[in-house]
Amino acid sequence: MLKSFAAVALVATALGTAAFAQEAKTIGVSIPAADHGWTGGVVYHAERVAKQIMAEHPGANVIVKTSPDAASQANAIQDLAVQGLDALVILPTDPDPLVNAIKQVKDAGTFVAIVDRAPSQNDSSVRDLYVAGNNFALGEVAGQYIKANSPDAEVVVIRGMPIPIDEERQAGFDKGIEGSNVKILDRQFGNWNRDDAFKVMQDYLTKFPKIDVVWCQDDDMAVGVLQAIEQAGRTDIQYVIAGAGSKDMIKKVMDGDKMIPVDVLYPPAMVGTAMELTAAAIFDQVPVRGTYVLDATLVTKDNAAEFYFPDSPF
């Protein structure tokens, strides 16, 4: 009897060891360096969810690498691939220059999830999963707000970077203001950076004696915009509308700040969503392949408290 129990225990131990070995998988996470508030939030949530996945799956090894530009990110992807990846979650700094590096990983049989910034060739030959905010809706919601509240406004626009999601946001914004008398005075790139946006706004304030509304694609850029307006002492600008859902801008909406009456959500936590879905796919065989697009919610004073996280880094 004792020998039988010992044999069963030995088999059970062997099966358990085999199961554990089968569960040992590596997820590489390649994301931009924290060069502004939104990407700072991306880094925070990537590191948070990496710890969570490794706690939930004892065989999981989640490696998070940050890169300042596309060339560095291509090298980071190669470094991750050498370590033997079962899955890659990538938020590209600039997607099109990274297509070949991503496709090489995908062609090796690795599960690939692209977050936020899709390459022009965003199909199953490049990725298994795509998780993103609704870039078109981010612009459209902002445009619709201006159309409803300031239909005759003269507006300056501060764009992000010359990549596809910027074009999507611009197209959405133009759709949102259709049928109004809104006049676009100028559009310049602020690179989703508060210092660059500050300089662009200074240029606008010099060029245009009257500006009614500013639309900028990112809450971090809105910080620079507000600083430029305050320094110039301009009182003609009715309000600034941005997007992302940073805690500072949400707090301004909550407090009834005249210059920031609303904000549009585009959460950096989407990288965590992609990581969790990827873990579900490779550990639990959950069928998650496809496209997941998050809502671009208009944050107002009435609902701002739902989106305010004071302990968040962004």
N, C-alpha and C positions, 0 to 999 in steps of 0.2 A: 504493500500500500504506500509506504513511504517513497519507494522507488518510483511509483506511478505519479505521486504528487510532485516529486522532484523533476520527473520528465516533463509533466505539464508545465511546471514553472519555467523550466528551461526553454520550452517551445514558446511560451508566452513572452519570456524575456527577449528571445530572438525575434519574434514578430514585432514586439514593441520597438526594438532597436531598428528593425527594418523600416517600420512606419515612420520613426523619427528621421531616419536617413532619407526617406522619400520626401519628407516635409522640408528638408534643408534646402532653401532656395534663396537666391540673392536678387534683390530689387535695387537697381541703380536709379537715382533721382538726380537729374541734371537741370539746374535752374540758374537764372541770372543772379549775379552778385547784388547785394542790397545797395543799389545806387540811388534809390529814392524810396519814399515811404511805402508805396505799393509793393515793390519787390522786397522791401524789408519784411512786410507782412507775409509774402510768399516764403521767404527763408524761415520765418518763425513757424508757420504752419507745416512746412515740410519736415522740419526737425521734430516738431511736436508729434505729428502722425507717424514718423519713422519709429519713434520710441513706442508708440501705441501698438503698431503692427508687430514689432519685435516682442512686446509683452504678450500679445494675443497668440502669436505663432512662434513657439520656442525655436523652431528651425529657421526662422527668418533672419536674414542679414540685409538690412536696408542701409545703403550708402548714399549720402547726400553730398553732392559736389556743386559748388557755385562757380560761375565764370563771368568775367566782365564783358566779354564780347564773343562774336560768333567763332572766331578762330580759336580762342581759348576753349570754348565749349566743344568744338569738334575734337580737340585734343582730350578733353575730359571724357567725352563719349568713348573714345578709343581706349582710354585708361580703364574705364568701367568694363568695357567689353572684354579686355584681357583677363579680368577677374572672374569671368564666367557668369554672365548675366542670364537669369531666367525671365526678367522683365526690366524694361526701361521706361521710366516716367520722365518726360522732358517738357519743360517750358522753355522754348527757344528764345535766345536774345534777339535773333533775327532769323525767321524760319527758312527762307529759301536757300541761303548759303549752307544750311545744315542738312538739306534733303539727302544728299549722298551719304553722309555719315549715319543718319537715322536709318536709311534704307539698308545699309550694310548690316546694321544690327538686326533689323527686321528679317532680312534674307537668311540670317543665321538661325532662324527659328525662335527668336526672342519675342515675347509679348511686348508691344510698344504702345504706350499711351502718350498722346500729345496733349498739352494743356495750353489753352488760351490762344497762342499764336500759331495758327495753322499755315503750313506752306501752301503755295498755289496748288500743288498736286496733293491735295488732302484726301487721299483715297486709301483703300485697303492695301495697296502696294507699299504704303509708307507707314501705316499704323493700324492697330486693332481697335483702338479706343480714342475718342476725341472728347475732351471735357473743356467747356469754355463758358464764359459769360456771353451774353447776347450783345455783341458789339453794335450791330445795326440798331437794336432796340435802345441801347445806351444813348446813341445820338438822337434817335427818333423821340424818345421820352423827353429829352431836354428841349428839342425843337418844338414839340407839342406844348410844353409848358410855356415857352416864350410866345408861341402863336396865340395861346389862350389868354395870357396875361399882359403881353406887350405886342400886339399884332402889328404895330407901326414902328417897332423899335429899329434903331440903327445898331448893328451888332458887330463886334470884333470876335474872331475865332482864333483860339490857340490850339493848334493840332498837336498830335503826339509825335510819332516818328514816321518816316516814309515807308511803312510796311503795310501788309494787307489789312490788319485790324483797324488801322487809322482810316483807311479808305472806306471800310464798312461803317465806321462811326460817322464819317462825313456824309456818306450816302443816306444813312438813317436820319441825320440832322436835317439834310435838305428835304427829305420826305416829310419830316415833322413840321416844317414851316411852310409847306406848300399851301397855297390859297390865302396866305397872309400878305401883308405889305412889308414884312421884315426885310431890311436891306443889310446885306453883308458888306461891311466896309473893307475888310481884309482878312486873310487867313495866313498864319505863319506857324512854323513848327516850334514847339517848346520842349520837345524831346522828353516829355513826362518828367521834367526836372524843374524844381522851384526857382533855381537861379536863372535858368534859361527863360522860363516863363516871365520872370521879373523883368529881364531885359527886353523881351518882346513887348510886354505891356508898357514899359517906358517908351518904346518906339511908337506904339499906338497912341499913347497920351500926347506925344509930341506932334504926331501927324494929324490927329483928329480932335478938333476943338469940342466936338459933341459925340459922346458915346452913351448909348442907353443901357446896353446889356453886354456882358462878356460871357461867352461860352468857351470853357476849356475842358479838355477830355479827362482831366485827372485832378483829384483833390490836392495832391502835392503841388501841382502847378498853380492851383487856386491860392495857395499860401503866398507864392511870389506875386501873383496878380494883386491880391489885397494889399500887400506891402507897397507895391508901386503906386496904387491908387491913393493910399494914405500919405505916402511921401509927397505926392504931387498935389495933395489937397483938393483933389477933384470931387465935386459934389453932384455932377450931372449923371453919374453912373447909377442906375437904379438897383441892379443886383448882378451877382456872378453866379452862374450855375456850372457845377463840375460833376465829377462822378468817381465812384469807387466805394464810398462808405467809410472813410477814415473817421476815427473817433473824434478828432478835432472838428471836422465839418459837421458830423452828426450832432455834436454838442451845440454848435452854432445854430443848427436848425431847431433843436430842442429849446434853446433859449430865445428863439424868435429874433435872431440877428437879421436885420433888414437887408444886409448885403448877401447873406446866404440863406434864402428862404426855403430852399429844397436841395436835395442831393439825389444822385442816381446810383444805385448799388452796382458794384462790380467787384465781388469779394475775392481777396487774395487767397482765402481758404479753399478756393477751387482746386488748388494743387493737392490738398489733403483729400478732397473728394476723389480725385483721379488715383491717388495712391491706395485709398481704401477699396475702390472698385478693382484695381489691379491685383491687390492682395486676395480679394474674393475670387478673382478669376484663376489665379495660379495655385492657391491653396485649397479652395473649396469647389473649384470647377463651376463657379457661377457664370452663366452666360451673359457677359457684360459688354460684348463687342458692339460698337456702334457709336453714336453721337449723343452726348448729354449737354444740353444748353440750359444754363441757369437764367432765371428771370432778371430783368433790369428794373427793379422796383423803384418807384418814385418815393423818396423819403420826405415826408412833410412833418410839420410840428405835431400832427395828430398821431403819427406812427413811429416817430424817431426813437422813442425809448426802446422799442423792440430791437433796434439795430445798434444800440450804444453799448460798447464793451470797453469800459475805462481801463482795464488792465492789458488790453491788446497793445502791441507795439505800433499799430497803425490804425 
